[in-house]
Amino acid sequence: MTHPTVDPVVSAVPYEVVEIDGRAPAALADFTGTVTLRVRGRTGEHVVCGQGTAGEHDAVVQEKSHDGLGKDVRRWRVVADGDGYLAVSS
């Protein structure tokens, strides 16, 4: 199944991570491996599928086409923000 993005994603603008793999994120370690994020920002909600790695202070998700298994689309840096998480694309 493909998750189309109706509106473009704005680079370098934070998007709230609404859920990861169908649940609220609880730790940066949740962003490790093959993941599906739902993010919300000024261009609406978007589904991001890709491969993630987590460090001590942030996580990186390499968004890929074809449900996270295709070509690289964009890179997201995820950081904790109070009670939630923010993702910024580059």
C-alpha positions as CSV (number, residue, x, y, z in Angstrom):
1,M,0.0,0.0,0.0
2,T,1.3,3.5,-0.9
3,H,0.7,6.5,1.3
4,P,0.4,9.5,-0.9
5,T,1.3,13.0,0.4
6,V,-1.3,15.4,-0.9
7,D,0.5,18.6,0.2
8,P,4.2,19.2,0.0
9,V,6.3,18.9,3.2
10,V,8.2,22.1,4.1
11,S,11.9,21.4,4.8
12,A,13.4,22.8,8.1
13,V,9.9,23.3,9.6
14,P,9.0,21.2,12.7
15,Y,6.1,18.7,12.4
16,E,4.6,17.1,15.5
17,V,4.9,13.3,15.6
18,V,1.3,12.2,16.2
19,E,2.0,8.5,16.2
20,I,4.6,5.9,15.3
21,D,3.6,2.4,14.1
22,G,0.0,3.1,15.3
23,R,0.8,4.4,18.8
24,A,2.1,7.4,20.6
25,P,5.9,7.6,20.7
26,A,7.3,7.0,24.1
27,A,11.1,7.1,23.5
28,L,13.6,7.9,20.8
29,A,14.3,4.1,20.6
30,D,10.8,3.8,19.1
31,F,12.2,5.3,15.9
32,T,14.6,2.4,15.3
33,G,14.2,0.0,12.4
34,T,11.4,0.1,9.8
35,V,8.9,2.6,11.0
36,T,5.7,4.4,9.9
37,L,5.2,7.9,11.4
38,R,2.1,10.2,11.1
39,V,3.3,13.8,11.4
40,R,1.2,17.0,11.6
41,G,2.4,20.5,10.6
42,R,1.4,23.5,8.7
43,T,0.8,21.6,5.5
44,G,-1.5,19.1,7.2
45,E,-0.9,15.4,8.2
46,H,1.5,13.2,6.4
47,V,2.5,9.5,6.6
48,V,6.3,8.9,6.6
49,C,7.6,5.4,6.0
50,G,11.3,4.6,6.3
51,Q,14.3,3.3,8.2
52,G,15.2,4.9,11.5
53,T,18.2,5.0,13.9
54,A,18.1,6.5,17.4
55,G,20.9,8.2,19.3
56,E,21.1,9.7,22.8
57,H,19.6,13.1,21.8
58,D,17.8,12.5,18.5
59,A,16.7,10.0,16.0
60,V,17.0,10.0,12.2
61,V,14.4,8.5,9.9
62,Q,15.3,8.1,6.2
63,E,11.9,8.4,4.5
64,K,11.6,6.0,1.5
65,S,9.1,5.5,-1.3
66,H,7.0,2.4,-1.6
67,D,6.0,2.0,2.1
68,G,9.5,2.5,3.3
69,L,11.2,0.0,1.0
70,G,12.0,2.1,-2.1
71,K,14.2,5.0,-2.9
72,D,15.2,7.7,-0.5
73,V,12.8,10.6,-0.4
74,R,13.9,12.8,2.5
75,R,15.6,12.6,5.9
76,W,13.8,13.5,9.1
77,R,15.5,14.4,12.4
78,V,13.4,13.7,15.5
79,V,13.8,15.3,18.9
80,A,11.9,15.2,22.2
81,D,9.8,18.3,22.8
82,G,8.2,18.4,26.2
83,D,5.7,15.6,26.3
84,G,6.0,14.8,22.6
85,Y,8.3,14.6,19.6
86,L,9.0,16.9,16.7
87,A,10.3,15.8,13.3
88,V,12.1,18.2,10.9
89,S,12.8,17.2,7.3
90,S,15.8,18.1,5.3
